[in-house]
């Protein structure tokens, strides 16, 4: 990588993965699949700095910096031009970096918590077992699905990507009739972009549910570190009662049972999504912040 910002390409994966592994705190925003999928929507660009960090910025709808990727606790931030330029703005800053910057720069920065960007963290064993009163409704819906339908769970492989894309298009068209929004269009494009590289993006995994050999739900996920899996996209045909509870449980049991935590990303302030994510009883949140240089 040069010192200039450039659009991300698949050839960046190895350097990206190396930098991410050195990061003191990894949120869902900085997984390769997330950056890759949302590149066009946010106009994302990367550059490799002299500080050995990978710097990320979005250019749409305005230029705003994301957190750098790498060992930022051992970086000399006094030499970073961005941190010494009044008006520089940062978004999606993990809590550990925000607190570190606060220690270094004090009142030269305005740091504000952004609840809409918090990652939801869950226990993988809890979401597989669904034990106790906290998960009673989820377990009930899951059991209804198991009893009512003759289903088949399969891992997403290269030979079924086209089928998943077809199911996603059907889901998108149904949603479009009820909620035609720019966010829905952007997500559909990000999903298609990631799916088309299922065999190229190294840490991607996923699962599908089939009834009558037709995909009715899918999950796309990515390993993050040694103990976490991130759920990037999860869609289901709600004609089949309990479909979301089923794909959630079966993916974790079949493809992520060796992981301790599952990160189900943000709710972006959408009330229905927040309610749904809270209903799965998160064990923690990964807080994120907005930062401005004064």
NUKEKE-959148 format. One line per 3 residues: number of its first residue (from 1); their letters; for each residue z, y, x of C-alpha. Coordinates in steps of 0.02 Angstrom, whole numbers, plus 50000, padded with zeros to 5 digits. Each point is the difference from the previous one (the first is absolute). Layout:
REM NUKEKE-959148
NUM = a = Z/Y/X ~ ...
REM end
This chain:
REM NUKEKE-959148
1 = xxx = 50000/50000/50000 ~ 49966/50175/50058 ~ 50112/50152/49979
4 = xxx = 49894/50056/49851 ~ 50034/49949/49821 ~ 49875/49872/49939
7 = xxx = 49978/49895/49841 ~ 50081/49830/50012 ~ 49894/49846/50034
10 = xxx = 50041/49815/50002 ~ 49988/50003/50190 ~ 50165/50098/50004
13 = xxx = 50101/49852/49937 ~ 50070/49937/50165 ~ 50057/50170/50064
16 = xxx = 50066/50042/49827 ~ 50100/49838/49990 ~ 50071/50028/50174
19 = xxx = 50058/50176/49955 ~ 50072/49944/49833 ~ 50101/49862/50083
22 = xxx = 50084/50134/50107 ~ 50046/50107/49849 ~ 50189/50012/49970
25 = xxx = 49972/49998/49811 ~ 49845/49937/49911 ~ 49963/50054/49822
28 = xxx = 49858/49936/49894 ~ 49893/50155/50029 ~ 49965/49952/50181
31 = xxx = 49939/49822/49980 ~ 49820/49981/50054 ~ 49937/49944/49830
34 = xxx = 50078/50151/49915 ~ 49924/50122/50125 ~ 49832/49910/49989
37 = xxx = 49996/49991/49810 ~ 50044/50182/49969 ~ 49898/50077/50142
40 = xxx = 49866/50077/49889 ~ 50118/50061/49864 ~ 50114/50094/50120
43 = xxx = 49869/50033/50135 ~ 50112/49912/50125 ~ 49969/50022/50186
46 = xxx = 50084/49932/50156 ~ 50016/50052/50180 ~ 50089/49925/50149
49 = xxx = 50106/50134/50081 ~ 50057/50022/50180 ~ 50174/49951/49936
52 = xxx = 49933/49824/49966 ~ 50025/50024/49814 ~ 49864/49978/49869
55 = xxx = 49995/50159/49898 ~ 49945/49993/49819 ~ 49943/50143/49890
58 = xxx = 49923/50019/49830 ~ 49864/50128/49969 ~ 49989/49991/49810
61 = xxx = 50042/50104/49902 ~ 50072/50092/50151 ~ 50043/49961/50180
64 = xxx = 50174/49927/50009 ~ 50073/49885/50132 ~ 50076/49829/49970
67 = xxx = 50129/49926/50117 ~ 49940/49951/50173 ~ 49999/49812/50034
70 = xxx = 50087/49932/50154 ~ 50166/50017/50092 ~ 50042/50172/49935
73 = xxx = 50185/49992/50045 ~ 49953/50004/50185 ~ 49872/50140/49985
76 = xxx = 50025/50173/50074 ~ 49968/50100/49842 ~ 50023/50166/50089
79 = xxx = 49826/49974/50073 ~ 49917/49963/49833 ~ 49894/50149/49948
82 = xxx = 50011/49956/49815 ~ 50190/50010/50003 ~ 49989/50171/50080
85 = xxx = 49872/50073/49880 ~ 50071/50095/49852 ~ 49927/49943/49834
88 = xxx = 49964/49820/50055 ~ 50035/49882/49855 ~ 50043/49816/50001
91 = xxx = 50012/49875/49858 ~ 50058/49818/49981 ~ 50122/50018/50143
94 = xxx = 50118/49850/50014 ~ 50185/50041/49993 ~ 50039/49952/50180
97 = xxx = 49865/50116/50066 ~ 50051/50142/49884 ~ 50181/49987/50059
100 = xxx = 49945/49989/50182 ~ 49894/50157/49982 ~ 50147/50087/49917
103 = xxx = 50109/49959/50150 ~ 49867/50064/50121 ~ 49941/50158/49910
106 = xxx = 50142/50045/49882 ~ 49962/50148/49886 ~ 49824/50021/50071
109 = xxx = 49947/49869/49871 ~ 50011/49994/49811 ~ 50032/49819/49952
112 = xxx = 49998/49946/49818 ~ 50025/49828/49924 ~ 49852/49938/49894
115 = xxx = 50063/49872/49873 ~ 49823/49966/49936 ~ 49954/49925/50170
118 = xxx = 50151/49886/50022 ~ 49951/49819/50036 ~ 50086/49871/49890
121 = xxx = 50076/49856/50099 ~ 50046/49834/49918 ~ 50075/49835/50055
124 = xxx = 49866/49865/50010 ~ 50124/49859/49957 ~ 50060/50099/49847
127 = xxx = 49824/50027/49934 ~ 49957/49817/50026 ~ 50157/49931/49917
130 = xxx = 50023/50134/49865 ~ 50180/49948/49976 ~ 50134/50085/49896
133 = xxx = 50008/50127/49861 ~ 49911/50134/50104 ~ 49841/49896/49995
136 = xxx = 50022/49920/49829 ~ 49851/50087/49919 ~ 49887/49967/50150
139 = xxx = 50050/49816/50006 ~ 49971/49982/49814 ~ 49824/50073/50009
142 = xxx = 49961/49894/50154 ~ 50056/49842/49909 ~ 49897/50045/49847
145 = xxx = 49846/50015/50108 ~ 50036/49833/50085 ~ 50021/49909/49834
148 = xxx = 49859/50080/49902 ~ 49855/49998/50122 ~ 49910/49870/50102
151 = xxx = 49990/50105/50158 ~ 49956/49977/50183 ~ 50064/50104/50146
154 = xxx = 49888/50018/50152 ~ 50008/50103/50158 ~ 49865/50132/50017
157 = xxx = 49868/49939/50122 ~ 49834/50071/50055 ~ 49904/49892/49877
160 = xxx = 50088/50071/49846 ~ 49996/50186/50043 ~ 49851/50031/49885
163 = xxx = 50096/49921/49855 ~ 50149/50112/50035 ~ 49885/50152/50004
166 = xxx = 49929/49949/49830 ~ 50175/49985/49928 ~ 50047/50169/50074
169 = xxx = 49846/50080/49922 ~ 50047/49928/49830 ~ 50178/50065/50019
172 = xxx = 49936/50171/50054 ~ 49881/50015/49852 ~ 50139/49956/49878
175 = xxx = 50115/50129/50080 ~ 49861/50129/50003 ~ 49984/49991/49811
178 = xxx = 50183/50044/49980 ~ 50035/50108/50152 ~ 49849/50075/50085
181 = xxx = 50076/50088/50151 ~ 49951/50045/50177 ~ 50146/49895/50064
184 = xxx = 49933/49846/49912 ~ 49827/50026/50075 ~ 50073/50025/50174
187 = xxx = 50106/49843/49989 ~ 49853/49896/49941 ~ 49898/50058/50149
190 = xxx = 50144/49964/50121 ~ 50022/49825/49929 ~ 49815/49961/50017
193 = xxx = 49997/50065/50179 ~ 50148/49893/50053 ~ 49939/49844/49908
196 = xxx = 49832/50008/50086 ~ 50089/49986/50168 ~ 50122/49860/49953
199 = xxx = 49933/49892/50140 ~ 49999/50144/50127 ~ 50167/50088/49978
202 = xxx = 50118/49890/50098 ~ 50163/49999/49904 ~ 49932/49995/49823
205 = xxx = 50047/49863/49880 ~ 49998/49979/49812 ~ 50002/49885/49851
208 = xxx = 49912/49971/49834 ~ 50046/49926/49833 ~ 49864/49907/49905
211 = xxx = 49985/49937/49823 ~ 49847/49897/49956 ~ 49942/50032/50179
214 = xxx = 49994/50187/49967 ~ 50107/50123/50098 ~ 50124/50088/49887
217 = xxx = 50113/50078/50133 ~ 50002/50035/50186 ~ 50108/50071/50138
220 = xxx = 49945/50078/50165 ~ 50136/50013/50131 ~ 50026/50030/50185
223 = xxx = 50131/49939/50123 ~ 50103/50140/50076 ~ 50111/49959/50148
226 = xxx = 50093/49836/50008 ~ 50092/50002/49835 ~ 49901/50101/49872
229 = xxx = 49844/49983/49894 ~ 49921/50151/49915 ~ 49920/49981/49829
232 = xxx = 49852/50119/50001 ~ 49917/49954/49836 ~ 50049/49887/49855
235 = xxx = 49899/49989/49840 ~ 50009/49886/49850 ~ 49920/49972/49830
238 = xxx = 50141/50041/49880 ~ 49920/49895/49862 ~ 50095/49860/50087
241 = xxx = 50185/50033/49967 ~ 50106/49996/50158 ~ 49849/50013/50115
244 = xxx = 50078/50131/50115 ~ 50164/49908/50014 ~ 49903/49842/50042
247 = xxx = 49884/50071/50134 ~ 50148/50092/50079 ~ 50109/49844/50011
250 = xxx = 49863/49878/50048 ~ 49927/50108/50139 ~ 50171/50022/50081
253 = xxx = 50044/49816/49983 ~ 49833/49938/50067 ~ 49953/50132/50128
256 = xxx = 50155/50099/50049 ~ 50152/49886/49987 ~ 50026/50019/50188
259 = xxx = 50026/50188/49977 ~ 50166/50083/49963 ~ 49937/50156/49912
262 = xxx = 49855/50054/49892 ~ 49946/50182/50001 ~ 49915/50048/49836
265 = xxx = 49953/50177/50055 ~ 50029/50163/49905 ~ 49997/50050/49817
268 = xxx = 49921/50172/50038 ~ 50109/50075/49863 ~ 49914/49906/49859
271 = xxx = 50137/49965/49870 ~ 49932/49832/49939 ~ 49976/49937/50177
274 = xxx = 50173/50058/50051 ~ 50078/49908/49853 ~ 49904/49841/50043
277 = xxx = 50049/50006/50184 ~ 50183/50032/49960 ~ 50001/49853/49879
280 = xxx = 49977/49881/50147 ~ 50166/50057/50075 ~ 49957/50072/50172
283 = xxx = 50128/49966/50136 ~ 49953/50157/50096 ~ 49880/50146/50014
286 = xxx = 49905/50063/50150 ~ 50021/50188/49982 ~ 49862/50119/50048
289 = xxx = 49994/50187/50028 ~ 49890/50154/50000 ~ 50017/50102/50159
292 = xxx = 49940/50176/50040 ~ 50011/50095/50164 ~ 50074/50172/49967
REM end
